[in-house]
Amino acid sequence: MSHSLTKPIMLTIGEPAGIGPELAIKLWAERDKHSVPPFILLTDPAFIESRARLLGASITLQQWDENWSAAEVQSEFSKALLFHPLNNSIKDAPGQLLAQNSPAVIEAIETAVSLIQQGRASAIVTSPINKNALYEAGFKHPGHTEFLGALAKQWGGIYRPVMMLAGPELRTVPATLHIPLKDVPAALDTQELTELMMITARELKNRFAIPSPRIAVTGLNPHAGEEGTMGSEDRDIILPAITAAKNAGITVTGPHPADTLFYAQKRKTYDAVIAMYHDQALLPVKTIAFDETVNVTLGLPFIRTSPDHGTALDIAGKNNARPDSLLAALNMAAEMADHAAGQTGP
């Protein structure tokens, strides 16, 4: 897969105790085999050298020069793993969460956002983090996405970060995230659902080059509530949101029973699904393409993707991790950046 990036992708180091650093090393080592788009790893170079030695990987490191042209970045990336140094050092301890490493994890994310705001980067790919480790260091945000949303305020606008899981055959957007299932009905709101549909449609057009996006919306209850006999949320909350989105010019259908929405033939009738809760959205897309699914954040003033897996502390440093999802995240970020660069208007 080839790309015409004018600026490189920033790849954050993520949780140092996890597999993120290992995957970055592996992908660079296999850059020609997979046609990996050029990325700049935000890291402590001494840490990466240490992890490479542990893995028995032969790498060459080169500090990225922000003034390099696209051709120079591509040329240097072919010879060396390019990095942007962090002020905070990182101790190499695979599988061990160390509070002393958290400042570097946070710094990498902040620096990536700063570089893209300065026009030095085309997109951000974030390696997985461990929120509990960051909380001990004073991290104030519920998660990665919310932190990026807070950093986006530097642009001066109001942004609502939205999580999308995107695979080769299916894209899903959960209306609610990491809350207990029993709390989902009360969390659903007609106005917020309408806004979610509008953001999803806009981003499918602007980020994914889909001129006329089609959105399908699941119901909450079995059989989408069956006219209220199996729950009133589908009729009283979800349907009015769909109607409002239609009135705003969005092509949207539903609420659909979730159990008949994800089979192959049905997937041809829409470009993305908005689902009502975490597992309703994530289960089908991960079942269809577990290793190729990418976490994409919509609603930000910059492109951000992430591999759809966790830190995998149990296998870190053992050379067993597969880079498929990170490669998919880098390729998707590059494709979105290519599209953004080719747009002449909003």
N, C-alpha and C positions, 0 to 999 in steps of 0.2 A: 504494500500500500504506500503510495507516494503522496507527499503533501508539498504545498508551496508556501510554507510559513515564512513570513517576513521577520518575525520575532520568535524567540524560543519559548518553550513551555517551562514554567517553574514547577518543580517537583519538591514538595516539602518532605522532610525526613520522617515525620510521624513519630510514633513511639519507638525510641531506640532499642528497647528490649524486645520488640516484636519483629515481624518478618519484613516490614517496609524497607529497611536498609538493604536487606539481602536481595529483595526483588529488584531494587534499583541496580544493584551490582550485576545481577544475572541478566537483566534486560540489556544493559550496556554491553556486556560480554557477547550477547547474541544480537547486537544491533543490526548487523548485515542480514542475518537469517530472517529477522522479522521486519526489516525496514522500519526500525523504531524512529519516530520523529525526534528531532533534537530536543533534549531537556536539560535544564540546569538544576542540579541537586542542591538544595539549601541545607547545609550541614557543617559539621566540624570535620575537616578533612582527616585529622588524625584518627577520629572515630571510624570513618569509612575505611581507612587503610587497615585498622585493627580488625574490623569485621571481615574484610576481604581475606586477610591472612588466615583468620579462623575458618573461613569457607574453602581455603585453598584456591582462591580466585586470583588470577593475574590481571591487575588493572593498572592503568596509568591515570593519574589525576592531573587536571589542569584547571586553574582558576579562570572563570569566565570573565572576559573583558566586556563591560556593558556597551562599549562603543563598536564592537565587532558587527560587521554586516551579516546578513543572513547566510551568504556564501561562506564567510569566515567561520560562523558558528557551525555550519554543516561540516566544513573541512576539519575543524578542531574536534568536533564530536566524533568523527570517524577515527580519530587517533587517541582520544582521551575522554575519560568520564569528567564532564565539566561540572564545576561546583561554584556556589557563591558562599563564602565563609560566614559563619555566625560568630557573634561576639561571645556567646556562651559555649563552653566546652561540653562534651558529652562523654560519659564513661561507658565503655563497652561491657555490658553484662547481659547477654541474651537470656530472656525469660525472667529477668529480675527487674521489677519496677522500682526505679530509684527517683526519689523526689528531686535530687540534685540535677536530674536531666530535664525536668519539666520546663525551666526557663528557656532552654534551647528549642523545645518543641513549640512553645508559644511564639518565640522569636521568629522561627521559620515561617509560620503562617502570617504573622504581621509583615514580615519582610516581603513575602510573595505578593501580598495585596499592595504594598507600597510600590513595588517594582512595576506591577501592572498598571497602577494609577499613573506612574511616571512615563508610561508608554514604552517600557523596556521589555515587556513580555506580552505574549499573545493570549495566554491562558494559565490557569493554576490547576495542577493535579495534586491532591492532598493524599498522603499516605495515612493509614489508620492511626488514630490516637487512642489512648486509654484515659477516659475522663476522670476516673477516680484518682489516678496519679496526678493529674493536673489540678484537681480540686485541692489536694494537699498543698499545692504551690500557690493557692489563692485564685485559681481560675473561677470566674463568676458566671459562666454561661452554661446552659443545659447541654450543649454539644457543639460539635464542629460547625454545623450549619448556622446556628444562632450566633456564634462568634464571628463568622464571616459576614453575617448580616449587620452586626454591630460595626465591623470595620468598614463596611460599605457606606456608612454614614459620612465618610470622608468625601464622598461624591456630592454631598449636599442634598440628596433626594430622600424620599421615603421608600424603602424597599422591603418586600415581604419574601424572604427566602422560602422556596418550595422544593421539596425533595421529589425527584423522579428517579425511578429505577428503569434503566433503558438497556434492552438486549437486542439482538439481531432481529427478533420477530415480535417483540412486545415491549411497550412502554407503559408503566403504571405510576400513578401519583396517589399516595395515601393522604386522605383528608385529615386524619389524625395520626399521631406518631406513637411515641413511647408512653402510652397510658394504659391502665388496666382495661380489659374489654368491657367491664361493667360501667366504666365512665364514658364510653364512646357516645352513647345516645345523647347524653347531656352536653357533650362537647360539640355536637353538630349544630351549625348555625346557617340559616339560609343566606344571609348576606356574605358571610365568609366563604361559603361554598360557591356562590356566584363569582366572587372575586378570584377564587382558585381556578374556576373554569376559564375565566378571561386571561389570567396569567399564563395558564397552560397553553391556550390557543395562541397567544402572542409569542410565546417562546418557541412553540413548534414552528411557527412561521419564521421568526428571526434567527433562531439558533439551529434549527434542523432543516431549513430550506423546504418546508412544506407549505406551498402557497395557500391552500385552503384546508386547514386542519379540521379533522373530524374527531370529536371526543365522545366517548361512551361513558356513562356514569352508572356505577353499580347501586343497587339498593342496599339497605342496611340489614333488613330482615329476610328470612327465607321467602322466596318467590316475590321479592321486592314488596313484601307486606300484604300482597293480595287485597288491594283496596282497603287496607286498614284492618283486616281480620287477623293479621299476624304482626301487628305493630303499626303505629300511626306515623312514624318518622319518615318513611318513604313518601307518603302522601302529603304530610304537613310541612316538612322541612326540605327534603331533597327535590321533590317535584317543583315547588315554587322557585328554587334556585335555578333549575334547568330552564324553566320558563323565562326567568329574568335574563339568563345568558342568551337564550334564543332571541329575545327582544333586543339585545345588544349586538346582534349580528353574528353570534357564535353558532357553528354547526355542532349541535350536541343532542344526544339521545339518552333516554332512560327515564326513570331508574330501571336498570336491567337486573334480573336475578343473576347473582354472581356465578351460580353453578352452571350457567349455560352461555357465559360471555367469553370464555377463554379458549374454546376449541379452535382448531386451525382455520376452518372455513369462516367462523365468526370474526376472527382477528383481521380478516381482509376488509372488514366494514368500518374500521376506525383506525386512527393514528395513535391514540393514547386512551387509557382508561383512568378515570378518577374513581378510586375505591374509598370506602368509608373508614377502614381501619388497617393497621399495620400488616397483619397476616393476609388479609384479603388482597392487598396489593402486592406483597412480596412473594407469597407462596407460588403463584403461577409463573412469574417472570424468572424466579430462581429455579423452578422445576424445569422450565423449557431450556434455559441456558445459564446454568449456575456459574461456570467459569468465564463467561463472556458478558455478564451483566455489569453495568456501570451505574454508580450513584452520581446523578447530575443535579446540581442546584440551579433551579430556575429562579427568576425574579431578582437576580443580582445584576449590577452594572458591569460585570465581567464574567468570563467563562470559568466555571469550576466543575471538575469531575473528580471522581475518586473510585478506586477499586471497591467492589461491593463485598468486602470481607473484613474481618476484624484483625486485631494485632497478632493473633495466633501465638501467644507466648510459649505454648507447650512445644512448638516445633522450631522456634527461632534459633538460628545458629546451627541447625542440623542439616542444612542444605536440602531440605525436603519440600520447601515451599515452591509452588508453581506461579509463574508471573503472568498467567493468562489474563487475569482481571486487570492488572496494572497496565498491561499492553493495550487492552481494550479501552481503558480510561484515557491513556495517552493518545490513541488513535482517534477516539471520539472528540477529545479536546482539540486535536489538530483539525479534524473535519469541521468542527464548529468555528474554529478560528479562520479557516480557509473561507468559509461562507461569509463570516463577518467582514473579512477583508475585501470580499468581492461585492458587498452591498454599496450602493451609491446613495441610499437614503435610509430612513428609519424603518 
